[in-house]
Amino acid sequence: MQQEIIVGVDRSARSRAAADWAAREALLRGLPLRVVHVVPPAPMDPVEQWPYHPEAVADHVVAELAGRHPALRARAASEIGAPAPVLREAGRGAPLLVLGLRGEGGQAGISVGSTAAAVAAAAAGPVVLVPGAAPGEVPPWRPAGVTVGVDVRDPSAAALDFAFEEARLRGARLHAVHAWKLPARTPAAPLPLLEEDRATWEDNEVQLLSDALRPWRRKNPDVDVLEDVLLFTPAEALAHASEGAELMVLGRHSGAGSTLRELMGHFRCPVAVVPS
């Protein structure tokens, strides 16, 4: 059976933005798209169903996508159950599972929805979370390359594979970002920090990033890579690097769910979370 890109949708404008991003990704990869809507097991109130029944949500999204992307091969699917486990199962074995960063039930002030966070934290494969735009608003991301966060002391091979492939597909530059901090003993030092010491530590981090990326640069000589070492926290460094990016790629390590949720709240571009 041919692989499919999977996108989960509801009735929100945010999920429409995710569906449109998924459609473009499916066309880029030459794959079909499956649009999945999860219906709660208990019947919904008729008022909540207006203006169409829940089982028709995915069909409406497919029709909208067909109008914007005539070459797209897409089909609709309606599933019954709790959204997070159903979507994780739907995406099992798929090259990519796409969701809106928040859904129709999102609360004001919450940057990452509970379903998106639960799926990204435990899915078997890569998950892309797409920030939504208000009706009529241009999505906040632009085609300006792919950014990947790199932990030079424990690099995620899966995340780097994914990031290099996404950059290659787009013919875009890959921006590899490593956040570092001064040695723990520095704040307690009795004397001011010498610029030569800071420069030496930074040079070491630059070398570590270069070493971590070397195997992937050899495998992907056609991908232009910008290596960037920033003296920030990971959240600050990646938020800064994501400005104007088309896609941010993060590796998901075991037990990193809360850290991922904190990071994802800082981005306005789509974020790919790749299990390590």
Residue, then its C-alpha position, 0 to 999 in steps of 0.5 A: m500500500q502506498q504511503e500517505i501524509i496524514v492530517g488531522v482536522d476539526r472545524s477550526a480555521r487553525s486546522r484548515a491552515a494545517a490541512d493546507w500545509a499538509a497538502r503542499e507537503a504531499l505535493l512536494r513529496g509526490l504522495p497522497l493525503r488522508v484527511v482525518h476527523v475524529v468524532p467524539p464517541a458521544p453524540m454531539d448536540p445538534v447546535e454544535q454540529w451546525p452547519y454540517h454533521p461531524e462526519a462531513v468535516a473531513d469531506h468539506v476539507v478535502a473539497e476545499l483543498a481540491g479547489r486550491h490544489p487541483a493536482l492533489r490526491a486526497r481522501a477523507a476519513s472519519e474516526i470515532g474515539a478520543p482524538a490523541p490516541v486515534l490520531r497517533e494510530a492513524g499516523r503510525g507508519a505514515p511518513l508525516l502526521v500534521l496537526g494544527l498547533r491548537g484546535e477548535g477547543g483551545q482555550a485563550g492564552i494556551s499556545v499549544g493545544s492538549t491534543a497537539a501536545a499529546v500527539a507530538a509527545a508520543a507519536a511513533g513518527p514525525v509530527v508537524l504542528v502548524p500555527g493557524a491564521a485568522p480568517g483572511e490573514v496571511p500565514p506568518w511563515r515564509p519560504a525561507g529555509v528549514t531550521v533544525g535544533v541540534d544538541v551537539r552532545d546528543p544529536s538526534a540522528a532521526a531529526l537531522d535525517f528529516a531536516f536534511e531531507e526537507a531542505r533537499l526537497r525544497g531546494a532550501r538552505l538548512h539552518a543548524v542551530h546549537a544553543w550553549k551556555l557558559p560553564a556552571r562555575t562562571p557566575a561564581a567566579p570572583l573575577p569578571l569573565l575574560e573575553e578570551d575565555r568566552a571566545t575559547w568556549e564558543d570556539n569549542e561549541v562551534q567545533l562540536l556542532s561542525d563535528a556533529l553535522r559532518p556525517w550528514r553534510r557528507k551524505n547530502p552535499d547538495v544541501d547548503v548548511l548554515e551552522d549557528v552557535l548561540l549563547f542563549t537558552p534553547a527556547e530563546a535560540l530556537a525562537h530567534a532562529s525560527e523567525g521567517a523559517e518555513l519549518m523548524v525541526l526538533g528531535r524528541h528525546s525520551g521524557a522531553g514532553s514538557t520541554l517540547r511543549e515549552l519550546m513549541g509555544h515560542f514558534r510562529c512557523p510550523v514545527a516538526v517533532v521527530p522521535s529520536 
